[in-house]
Amino acid sequence: MDLLWFILIGIAAGWLAGQITKGGGFGLVGDLVVGVIGALLGGFLFSAIGLATYGLLGSLFTATVGAVVLLYGLKLIKR
């Protein structure tokens, strides 16, 4: 069941990050990949600065922040 929540949060976070950064999603698989990598990156960044989130909304927030950072980083590298 935890894997299912991880996948659903990854999809939602990837979609939200796409809306925040460029105004569109990346398709189901693209949103999932961006969201999962964003969740890992967000967890690393939050632990590095000493922040912790709890619950479903906390996980979604962490994954979304990580995904936005990932997309902005990729946009900077692409230039």
Biotite code that builds the C-alpha atoms (Angstrom):
import biotite.structure as struc

atoms = struc.array([
    struc.Atom([0.000, 0.000, 0.000], chain_id="A", res_id=1, res_name="MET", atom_name="CA", element="C"),
    struc.Atom([2.894, 2.368, 0.715], chain_id="A", res_id=2, res_name="ASP", atom_name="CA", element="C"),
    struc.Atom([4.195, 1.874, -2.816], chain_id="A", res_id=3, res_name="LEU", atom_name="CA", element="C"),
    struc.Atom([0.807, 2.853, -4.210], chain_id="A", res_id=4, res_name="LEU", atom_name="CA", element="C"),
    struc.Atom([0.794, 6.070, -2.152], chain_id="A", res_id=5, res_name="TRP", atom_name="CA", element="C"),
    struc.Atom([4.360, 6.807, -3.262], chain_id="A", res_id=6, res_name="PHE", atom_name="CA", element="C"),
    struc.Atom([3.335, 6.445, -6.911], chain_id="A", res_id=7, res_name="ILE", atom_name="CA", element="C"),
    struc.Atom([0.188, 8.567, -6.497], chain_id="A", res_id=8, res_name="LEU", atom_name="CA", element="C"),
    struc.Atom([2.084, 11.299, -4.656], chain_id="A", res_id=9, res_name="ILE", atom_name="CA", element="C"),
    struc.Atom([4.803, 11.179, -7.335], chain_id="A", res_id=10, res_name="GLY", atom_name="CA", element="C"),
    struc.Atom([2.244, 11.648, -10.114], chain_id="A", res_id=11, res_name="ILE", atom_name="CA", element="C"),
    struc.Atom([0.527, 14.505, -8.277], chain_id="A", res_id=12, res_name="ALA", atom_name="CA", element="C"),
    struc.Atom([3.819, 16.213, -7.400], chain_id="A", res_id=13, res_name="ALA", atom_name="CA", element="C"),
    struc.Atom([5.110, 15.921, -10.969], chain_id="A", res_id=14, res_name="GLY", atom_name="CA", element="C"),
    struc.Atom([1.888, 17.390, -12.324], chain_id="A", res_id=15, res_name="TRP", atom_name="CA", element="C"),
    struc.Atom([1.927, 20.236, -9.779], chain_id="A", res_id=16, res_name="LEU", atom_name="CA", element="C"),
    struc.Atom([5.575, 21.013, -10.533], chain_id="A", res_id=17, res_name="ALA", atom_name="CA", element="C"),
    struc.Atom([4.773, 21.101, -14.256], chain_id="A", res_id=18, res_name="GLY", atom_name="CA", element="C"),
    struc.Atom([1.945, 23.549, -13.587], chain_id="A", res_id=19, res_name="GLN", atom_name="CA", element="C"),
    struc.Atom([4.188, 25.750, -11.433], chain_id="A", res_id=20, res_name="ILE", atom_name="CA", element="C"),
    struc.Atom([7.202, 25.840, -13.738], chain_id="A", res_id=21, res_name="THR", atom_name="CA", element="C"),
    struc.Atom([5.883, 25.880, -17.266], chain_id="A", res_id=22, res_name="LYS", atom_name="CA", element="C"),
    struc.Atom([2.119, 25.639, -17.185], chain_id="A", res_id=23, res_name="GLY", atom_name="CA", element="C"),
    struc.Atom([1.677, 22.040, -18.303], chain_id="A", res_id=24, res_name="GLY", atom_name="CA", element="C"),
    struc.Atom([2.139, 18.428, -17.333], chain_id="A", res_id=25, res_name="GLY", atom_name="CA", element="C"),
    struc.Atom([4.443, 15.837, -18.868], chain_id="A", res_id=26, res_name="PHE", atom_name="CA", element="C"),
    struc.Atom([2.005, 12.972, -19.298], chain_id="A", res_id=27, res_name="GLY", atom_name="CA", element="C"),
    struc.Atom([1.398, 10.254, -16.743], chain_id="A", res_id=28, res_name="LEU", atom_name="CA", element="C"),
    struc.Atom([4.803, 8.583, -16.960], chain_id="A", res_id=29, res_name="VAL", atom_name="CA", element="C"),
    struc.Atom([6.685, 11.895, -17.169], chain_id="A", res_id=30, res_name="GLY", atom_name="CA", element="C"),
    struc.Atom([4.832, 13.274, -14.151], chain_id="A", res_id=31, res_name="ASP", atom_name="CA", element="C"),
    struc.Atom([5.602, 10.080, -12.233], chain_id="A", res_id=32, res_name="LEU", atom_name="CA", element="C"),
    struc.Atom([9.323, 10.237, -13.042], chain_id="A", res_id=33, res_name="VAL", atom_name="CA", element="C"),
    struc.Atom([9.582, 13.943, -12.187], chain_id="A", res_id=34, res_name="VAL", atom_name="CA", element="C"),
    struc.Atom([7.572, 13.426, -8.997], chain_id="A", res_id=35, res_name="GLY", atom_name="CA", element="C"),
    struc.Atom([9.570, 10.435, -7.766], chain_id="A", res_id=36, res_name="VAL", atom_name="CA", element="C"),
    struc.Atom([12.926, 12.088, -8.428], chain_id="A", res_id=37, res_name="ILE", atom_name="CA", element="C"),
    struc.Atom([11.504, 15.265, -6.886], chain_id="A", res_id=38, res_name="GLY", atom_name="CA", element="C"),
    struc.Atom([10.439, 13.341, -3.782], chain_id="A", res_id=39, res_name="ALA", atom_name="CA", element="C"),
    struc.Atom([13.959, 12.000, -3.335], chain_id="A", res_id=40, res_name="LEU", atom_name="CA", element="C"),
    struc.Atom([15.513, 15.425, -3.978], chain_id="A", res_id=41, res_name="LEU", atom_name="CA", element="C"),
    struc.Atom([12.995, 17.198, -1.742], chain_id="A", res_id=42, res_name="GLY", atom_name="CA", element="C"),
    struc.Atom([13.604, 14.726, 1.085], chain_id="A", res_id=43, res_name="GLY", atom_name="CA", element="C"),
    struc.Atom([17.350, 15.280, 0.796], chain_id="A", res_id=44, res_name="PHE", atom_name="CA", element="C"),
    struc.Atom([17.008, 19.082, 0.707], chain_id="A", res_id=45, res_name="LEU", atom_name="CA", element="C"),
    struc.Atom([14.566, 19.223, 3.609], chain_id="A", res_id=46, res_name="PHE", atom_name="CA", element="C"),
    struc.Atom([16.737, 16.973, 5.789], chain_id="A", res_id=47, res_name="SER", atom_name="CA", element="C"),
    struc.Atom([19.840, 19.003, 4.870], chain_id="A", res_id=48, res_name="ALA", atom_name="CA", element="C"),
    struc.Atom([18.255, 22.193, 6.218], chain_id="A", res_id=49, res_name="ILE", atom_name="CA", element="C"),
    struc.Atom([16.606, 20.465, 9.176], chain_id="A", res_id=50, res_name="GLY", atom_name="CA", element="C"),
    struc.Atom([12.957, 20.551, 8.105], chain_id="A", res_id=51, res_name="LEU", atom_name="CA", element="C"),
    struc.Atom([10.543, 17.665, 8.489], chain_id="A", res_id=52, res_name="ALA", atom_name="CA", element="C"),
    struc.Atom([7.051, 17.166, 7.070], chain_id="A", res_id=53, res_name="THR", atom_name="CA", element="C"),
    struc.Atom([4.479, 14.650, 8.207], chain_id="A", res_id=54, res_name="TYR", atom_name="CA", element="C"),
    struc.Atom([1.502, 12.966, 6.662], chain_id="A", res_id=55, res_name="GLY", atom_name="CA", element="C"),
    struc.Atom([0.136, 12.821, 3.164], chain_id="A", res_id=56, res_name="LEU", atom_name="CA", element="C"),
    struc.Atom([0.140, 16.579, 2.564], chain_id="A", res_id=57, res_name="LEU", atom_name="CA", element="C"),
    struc.Atom([3.652, 16.900, 3.948], chain_id="A", res_id=58, res_name="GLY", atom_name="CA", element="C"),
    struc.Atom([4.871, 14.222, 1.561], chain_id="A", res_id=59, res_name="SER", atom_name="CA", element="C"),
    struc.Atom([3.107, 15.915, -1.334], chain_id="A", res_id=60, res_name="LEU", atom_name="CA", element="C"),
    struc.Atom([4.637, 19.280, -0.381], chain_id="A", res_id=61, res_name="PHE", atom_name="CA", element="C"),
    struc.Atom([8.138, 17.819, -0.076], chain_id="A", res_id=62, res_name="THR", atom_name="CA", element="C"),
    struc.Atom([7.868, 15.993, -3.397], chain_id="A", res_id=63, res_name="ALA", atom_name="CA", element="C"),
    struc.Atom([6.469, 19.063, -5.155], chain_id="A", res_id=64, res_name="THR", atom_name="CA", element="C"),
    struc.Atom([9.224, 21.337, -3.858], chain_id="A", res_id=65, res_name="VAL", atom_name="CA", element="C"),
    struc.Atom([11.839, 18.797, -4.931], chain_id="A", res_id=66, res_name="GLY", atom_name="CA", element="C"),
    struc.Atom([10.248, 18.432, -8.373], chain_id="A", res_id=67, res_name="ALA", atom_name="CA", element="C"),
    struc.Atom([10.143, 22.216, -8.866], chain_id="A", res_id=68, res_name="VAL", atom_name="CA", element="C"),
    struc.Atom([13.823, 22.461, -7.900], chain_id="A", res_id=69, res_name="VAL", atom_name="CA", element="C"),
    struc.Atom([14.583, 19.619, -10.314], chain_id="A", res_id=70, res_name="LEU", atom_name="CA", element="C"),
    struc.Atom([12.740, 21.268, -13.202], chain_id="A", res_id=71, res_name="LEU", atom_name="CA", element="C"),
    struc.Atom([14.332, 24.665, -12.585], chain_id="A", res_id=72, res_name="TYR", atom_name="CA", element="C"),
    struc.Atom([17.748, 23.004, -12.405], chain_id="A", res_id=73, res_name="GLY", atom_name="CA", element="C"),
    struc.Atom([17.134, 21.197, -15.682], chain_id="A", res_id=74, res_name="LEU", atom_name="CA", element="C"),
    struc.Atom([15.963, 24.462, -17.255], chain_id="A", res_id=75, res_name="LYS", atom_name="CA", element="C"),
    struc.Atom([19.199, 26.177, -16.165], chain_id="A", res_id=76, res_name="LEU", atom_name="CA", element="C"),
    struc.Atom([21.351, 23.328, -17.526], chain_id="A", res_id=77, res_name="ILE", atom_name="CA", element="C"),
    struc.Atom([19.432, 23.329, -20.809], chain_id="A", res_id=78, res_name="LYS", atom_name="CA", element="C"),
    struc.Atom([20.394, 26.946, -21.530], chain_id="A", res_id=79, res_name="ARG", atom_name="CA", element="C"),
])
